[in-house]
Amino acid sequence: MGRFIGKILITAVAALIASWLLPGVFINNSITAILVAFVLALLNGFVKPLLVIFTIPVTILTFGLFLLIINIVIIKWTAAIVPGFIVQNNWAALWFSLLLSLVTFIIESIIGRPEDERN
């Protein structure tokens, strides 16, 4: 449970950084960022795998690029669910998802992973 909370907090910080860097994406405060991270975790854990399975033919035809569309949909759904999180358009959602992944990776690289995940 502690790892999940840590991952949520890291994602929340990354979301705040990404929203600060990108025009068209707004997060009101840190509580909203934590809610964004939590909803993203739920959607990525339960809904995204189903979307990926249902769109396998399209994903294969587009050489995997359709996964970017799925990321946009997940970000837009998160914006629809969480009050105070605004994504103005699909391009902003795409760049937010890419930057969120990059910033999360950088933060996790800096602070390291727990010992039991390294093996």
Rosetta constraint file for C-alpha pairs under 8 A:
AtomPair CA 1 CA 5 HARMONIC 6.42 0.50
AtomPair CA 2 CA 6 HARMONIC 6.13 0.50
AtomPair CA 3 CA 7 HARMONIC 6.10 0.50
AtomPair CA 4 CA 8 HARMONIC 6.19 0.50
AtomPair CA 5 CA 9 HARMONIC 6.20 0.50
AtomPair CA 6 CA 10 HARMONIC 6.17 0.50
AtomPair CA 7 CA 11 HARMONIC 6.07 0.50
AtomPair CA 8 CA 12 HARMONIC 6.05 0.50
AtomPair CA 8 CA 34 HARMONIC 6.73 0.50
AtomPair CA 8 CA 37 HARMONIC 5.48 0.50
AtomPair CA 8 CA 38 HARMONIC 6.10 0.50
AtomPair CA 8 CA 41 HARMONIC 7.61 0.50
AtomPair CA 9 CA 13 HARMONIC 6.27 0.50
AtomPair CA 9 CA 34 HARMONIC 6.53 0.50
AtomPair CA 9 CA 37 HARMONIC 7.48 0.50
AtomPair CA 10 CA 14 HARMONIC 6.19 0.50
AtomPair CA 10 CA 104 HARMONIC 6.58 0.50
AtomPair CA 10 CA 107 HARMONIC 7.15 0.50
AtomPair CA 10 CA 108 HARMONIC 7.63 0.50
AtomPair CA 11 CA 15 HARMONIC 5.98 0.50
AtomPair CA 11 CA 34 HARMONIC 7.83 0.50
AtomPair CA 11 CA 37 HARMONIC 5.53 0.50
AtomPair CA 11 CA 100 HARMONIC 7.54 0.50
AtomPair CA 11 CA 104 HARMONIC 6.02 0.50
AtomPair CA 12 CA 16 HARMONIC 6.25 0.50
AtomPair CA 12 CA 30 HARMONIC 7.45 0.50
AtomPair CA 12 CA 33 HARMONIC 4.86 0.50
AtomPair CA 12 CA 34 HARMONIC 4.96 0.50
AtomPair CA 12 CA 35 HARMONIC 7.96 0.50
AtomPair CA 12 CA 36 HARMONIC 7.01 0.50
AtomPair CA 12 CA 37 HARMONIC 5.21 0.50
AtomPair CA 13 CA 17 HARMONIC 6.27 0.50
AtomPair CA 13 CA 33 HARMONIC 7.31 0.50
AtomPair CA 14 CA 18 HARMONIC 6.02 0.50
AtomPair CA 14 CA 100 HARMONIC 5.74 0.50
AtomPair CA 14 CA 103 HARMONIC 5.41 0.50
AtomPair CA 14 CA 104 HARMONIC 5.48 0.50
AtomPair CA 14 CA 107 HARMONIC 7.72 0.50
AtomPair CA 15 CA 19 HARMONIC 5.98 0.50
AtomPair CA 15 CA 33 HARMONIC 6.37 0.50
AtomPair CA 15 CA 36 HARMONIC 7.85 0.50
AtomPair CA 15 CA 37 HARMONIC 7.46 0.50
AtomPair CA 15 CA 100 HARMONIC 5.88 0.50
AtomPair CA 16 CA 20 HARMONIC 6.10 0.50
AtomPair CA 16 CA 27 HARMONIC 6.79 0.50
AtomPair CA 16 CA 30 HARMONIC 7.48 0.50
AtomPair CA 16 CA 33 HARMONIC 6.36 0.50
AtomPair CA 17 CA 21 HARMONIC 6.28 0.50
AtomPair CA 17 CA 103 HARMONIC 7.69 0.50
AtomPair CA 18 CA 22 HARMONIC 6.06 0.50
AtomPair CA 18 CA 96 HARMONIC 6.26 0.50
AtomPair CA 18 CA 99 HARMONIC 5.97 0.50
AtomPair CA 18 CA 100 HARMONIC 5.92 0.50
AtomPair CA 18 CA 103 HARMONIC 7.44 0.50
AtomPair CA 19 CA 23 HARMONIC 7.37 0.50
AtomPair CA 19 CA 25 HARMONIC 5.18 0.50
AtomPair CA 19 CA 26 HARMONIC 5.60 0.50
AtomPair CA 19 CA 27 HARMONIC 6.47 0.50
AtomPair CA 19 CA 96 HARMONIC 7.26 0.50
AtomPair CA 20 CA 25 HARMONIC 7.89 0.50
AtomPair CA 20 CA 26 HARMONIC 7.60 0.50
AtomPair CA 22 CA 92 HARMONIC 7.36 0.50
AtomPair CA 22 CA 95 HARMONIC 7.76 0.50
AtomPair CA 22 CA 96 HARMONIC 7.19 0.50
AtomPair CA 23 CA 92 HARMONIC 7.31 0.50
AtomPair CA 24 CA 86 HARMONIC 7.63 0.50
AtomPair CA 24 CA 87 HARMONIC 5.80 0.50
AtomPair CA 24 CA 88 HARMONIC 5.01 0.50
AtomPair CA 24 CA 89 HARMONIC 7.13 0.50
AtomPair CA 24 CA 92 HARMONIC 5.67 0.50
AtomPair CA 25 CA 85 HARMONIC 7.50 0.50
AtomPair CA 25 CA 86 HARMONIC 5.62 0.50
AtomPair CA 25 CA 87 HARMONIC 4.63 0.50
AtomPair CA 25 CA 88 HARMONIC 6.42 0.50
AtomPair CA 25 CA 92 HARMONIC 6.43 0.50
AtomPair CA 25 CA 93 HARMONIC 7.67 0.50
AtomPair CA 25 CA 96 HARMONIC 7.44 0.50
AtomPair CA 26 CA 84 HARMONIC 7.50 0.50
AtomPair CA 26 CA 85 HARMONIC 5.71 0.50
AtomPair CA 26 CA 86 HARMONIC 5.07 0.50
AtomPair CA 26 CA 87 HARMONIC 6.63 0.50
AtomPair CA 27 CA 32 HARMONIC 6.43 0.50
AtomPair CA 27 CA 33 HARMONIC 6.39 0.50
AtomPair CA 27 CA 84 HARMONIC 5.80 0.50
AtomPair CA 27 CA 85 HARMONIC 4.72 0.50
AtomPair CA 27 CA 86 HARMONIC 6.63 0.50
AtomPair CA 28 CA 32 HARMONIC 6.25 0.50
AtomPair CA 28 CA 33 HARMONIC 7.81 0.50
AtomPair CA 28 CA 84 HARMONIC 5.21 0.50
AtomPair CA 28 CA 85 HARMONIC 6.67 0.50
AtomPair CA 29 CA 33 HARMONIC 6.39 0.50
AtomPair CA 29 CA 84 HARMONIC 7.91 0.50
AtomPair CA 30 CA 34 HARMONIC 6.25 0.50
AtomPair CA 31 CA 35 HARMONIC 6.30 0.50
AtomPair CA 32 CA 36 HARMONIC 6.08 0.50
AtomPair CA 32 CA 82 HARMONIC 7.30 0.50
AtomPair CA 32 CA 83 HARMONIC 7.47 0.50
AtomPair CA 32 CA 84 HARMONIC 6.28 0.50
AtomPair CA 32 CA 85 HARMONIC 6.88 0.50
AtomPair CA 33 CA 37 HARMONIC 6.18 0.50
AtomPair CA 33 CA 85 HARMONIC 7.89 0.50
AtomPair CA 34 CA 38 HARMONIC 6.15 0.50
AtomPair CA 35 CA 39 HARMONIC 6.06 0.50
AtomPair CA 35 CA 82 HARMONIC 6.79 0.50
AtomPair CA 36 CA 40 HARMONIC 5.97 0.50
AtomPair CA 36 CA 78 HARMONIC 6.64 0.50
AtomPair CA 36 CA 79 HARMONIC 7.88 0.50
AtomPair CA 36 CA 82 HARMONIC 6.43 0.50
AtomPair CA 36 CA 85 HARMONIC 7.34 0.50
AtomPair CA 37 CA 41 HARMONIC 6.10 0.50
AtomPair CA 38 CA 42 HARMONIC 6.34 0.50
AtomPair CA 39 CA 43 HARMONIC 6.07 0.50
AtomPair CA 39 CA 78 HARMONIC 6.28 0.50
AtomPair CA 39 CA 81 HARMONIC 7.99 0.50
AtomPair CA 39 CA 82 HARMONIC 7.80 0.50
AtomPair CA 40 CA 44 HARMONIC 5.79 0.50
AtomPair CA 40 CA 74 HARMONIC 7.34 0.50
AtomPair CA 40 CA 75 HARMONIC 7.45 0.50
AtomPair CA 40 CA 78 HARMONIC 6.41 0.50
AtomPair CA 41 CA 45 HARMONIC 5.86 0.50
AtomPair CA 42 CA 46 HARMONIC 6.01 0.50
AtomPair CA 42 CA 47 HARMONIC 7.64 0.50
AtomPair CA 43 CA 47 HARMONIC 4.96 0.50
AtomPair CA 43 CA 48 HARMONIC 6.12 0.50
AtomPair CA 43 CA 74 HARMONIC 6.75 0.50
AtomPair CA 43 CA 78 HARMONIC 7.99 0.50
AtomPair CA 44 CA 48 HARMONIC 4.92 0.50
AtomPair CA 44 CA 49 HARMONIC 7.20 0.50
AtomPair CA 44 CA 74 HARMONIC 7.46 0.50
AtomPair CA 45 CA 49 HARMONIC 6.97 0.50
AtomPair CA 46 CA 50 HARMONIC 7.13 0.50
AtomPair CA 47 CA 51 HARMONIC 6.35 0.50
AtomPair CA 48 CA 52 HARMONIC 6.09 0.50
AtomPair CA 48 CA 70 HARMONIC 7.32 0.50
AtomPair CA 48 CA 74 HARMONIC 7.39 0.50
AtomPair CA 49 CA 53 HARMONIC 6.19 0.50
AtomPair CA 50 CA 54 HARMONIC 6.15 0.50
AtomPair CA 51 CA 55 HARMONIC 6.09 0.50
AtomPair CA 51 CA 70 HARMONIC 7.22 0.50
AtomPair CA 52 CA 56 HARMONIC 6.09 0.50
AtomPair CA 52 CA 59 HARMONIC 7.98 0.50
AtomPair CA 52 CA 67 HARMONIC 7.38 0.50
AtomPair CA 52 CA 70 HARMONIC 7.66 0.50
AtomPair CA 55 CA 59 HARMONIC 6.03 0.50
AtomPair CA 56 CA 60 HARMONIC 6.05 0.50
AtomPair CA 57 CA 61 HARMONIC 6.23 0.50
AtomPair CA 58 CA 62 HARMONIC 6.15 0.50
AtomPair CA 58 CA 66 HARMONIC 6.80 0.50
AtomPair CA 59 CA 63 HARMONIC 6.00 0.50
AtomPair CA 59 CA 64 HARMONIC 4.77 0.50
AtomPair CA 59 CA 65 HARMONIC 6.55 0.50
AtomPair CA 59 CA 66 HARMONIC 5.08 0.50
AtomPair CA 59 CA 67 HARMONIC 6.69 0.50
AtomPair CA 60 CA 64 HARMONIC 5.95 0.50
AtomPair CA 62 CA 66 HARMONIC 6.13 0.50
AtomPair CA 65 CA 69 HARMONIC 7.47 0.50
AtomPair CA 66 CA 70 HARMONIC 6.59 0.50
AtomPair CA 67 CA 71 HARMONIC 6.28 0.50
AtomPair CA 68 CA 72 HARMONIC 6.29 0.50
AtomPair CA 68 CA 94 HARMONIC 7.04 0.50
AtomPair CA 69 CA 73 HARMONIC 6.26 0.50
AtomPair CA 69 CA 94 HARMONIC 7.92 0.50
AtomPair CA 70 CA 74 HARMONIC 6.23 0.50
AtomPair CA 71 CA 75 HARMONIC 6.25 0.50
AtomPair CA 71 CA 93 HARMONIC 7.97 0.50
AtomPair CA 71 CA 94 HARMONIC 6.99 0.50
AtomPair CA 71 CA 97 HARMONIC 6.60 0.50
AtomPair CA 72 CA 76 HARMONIC 6.12 0.50
AtomPair CA 72 CA 90 HARMONIC 6.36 0.50
AtomPair CA 72 CA 93 HARMONIC 5.31 0.50
AtomPair CA 72 CA 94 HARMONIC 5.35 0.50
AtomPair CA 72 CA 97 HARMONIC 7.23 0.50
AtomPair CA 73 CA 77 HARMONIC 6.05 0.50
AtomPair CA 74 CA 78 HARMONIC 6.16 0.50
AtomPair CA 75 CA 79 HARMONIC 6.26 0.50
AtomPair CA 75 CA 87 HARMONIC 7.98 0.50
AtomPair CA 75 CA 93 HARMONIC 5.91 0.50
AtomPair CA 75 CA 97 HARMONIC 7.05 0.50
AtomPair CA 76 CA 80 HARMONIC 6.23 0.50
AtomPair CA 76 CA 87 HARMONIC 6.81 0.50
AtomPair CA 76 CA 90 HARMONIC 7.80 0.50
AtomPair CA 76 CA 93 HARMONIC 6.71 0.50
AtomPair CA 77 CA 81 HARMONIC 6.22 0.50
AtomPair CA 78 CA 82 HARMONIC 5.99 0.50
AtomPair CA 78 CA 85 HARMONIC 7.94 0.50
AtomPair CA 79 CA 83 HARMONIC 7.24 0.50
AtomPair CA 79 CA 85 HARMONIC 5.25 0.50
AtomPair CA 79 CA 86 HARMONIC 5.61 0.50
AtomPair CA 79 CA 87 HARMONIC 6.30 0.50
AtomPair CA 87 CA 92 HARMONIC 6.34 0.50
AtomPair CA 87 CA 93 HARMONIC 6.16 0.50
AtomPair CA 88 CA 92 HARMONIC 6.51 0.50
AtomPair CA 88 CA 93 HARMONIC 7.82 0.50
AtomPair CA 89 CA 93 HARMONIC 6.40 0.50
AtomPair CA 90 CA 94 HARMONIC 6.12 0.50
AtomPair CA 91 CA 95 HARMONIC 6.19 0.50
AtomPair CA 92 CA 96 HARMONIC 5.89 0.50
AtomPair CA 93 CA 97 HARMONIC 6.13 0.50
AtomPair CA 94 CA 98 HARMONIC 6.34 0.50
AtomPair CA 95 CA 99 HARMONIC 5.91 0.50
AtomPair CA 96 CA 100 HARMONIC 5.74 0.50
AtomPair CA 97 CA 101 HARMONIC 6.25 0.50
AtomPair CA 98 CA 102 HARMONIC 6.33 0.50
AtomPair CA 99 CA 103 HARMONIC 5.99 0.50
AtomPair CA 100 CA 104 HARMONIC 5.96 0.50
AtomPair CA 101 CA 105 HARMONIC 6.10 0.50
AtomPair CA 102 CA 106 HARMONIC 6.26 0.50
AtomPair CA 103 CA 107 HARMONIC 6.11 0.50
AtomPair CA 104 CA 108 HARMONIC 6.07 0.50
AtomPair CA 105 CA 109 HARMONIC 6.04 0.50
AtomPair CA 106 CA 110 HARMONIC 6.23 0.50
AtomPair CA 107 CA 111 HARMONIC 6.27 0.50
AtomPair CA 108 CA 112 HARMONIC 5.49 0.50
AtomPair CA 108 CA 113 HARMONIC 6.81 0.50
AtomPair CA 109 CA 113 HARMONIC 7.68 0.50
AtomPair CA 113 CA 117 HARMONIC 6.45 0.50
AtomPair CA 113 CA 118 HARMONIC 6.83 0.50
AtomPair CA 114 CA 118 HARMONIC 6.92 0.50
AtomPair CA 115 CA 119 HARMONIC 7.68 0.50
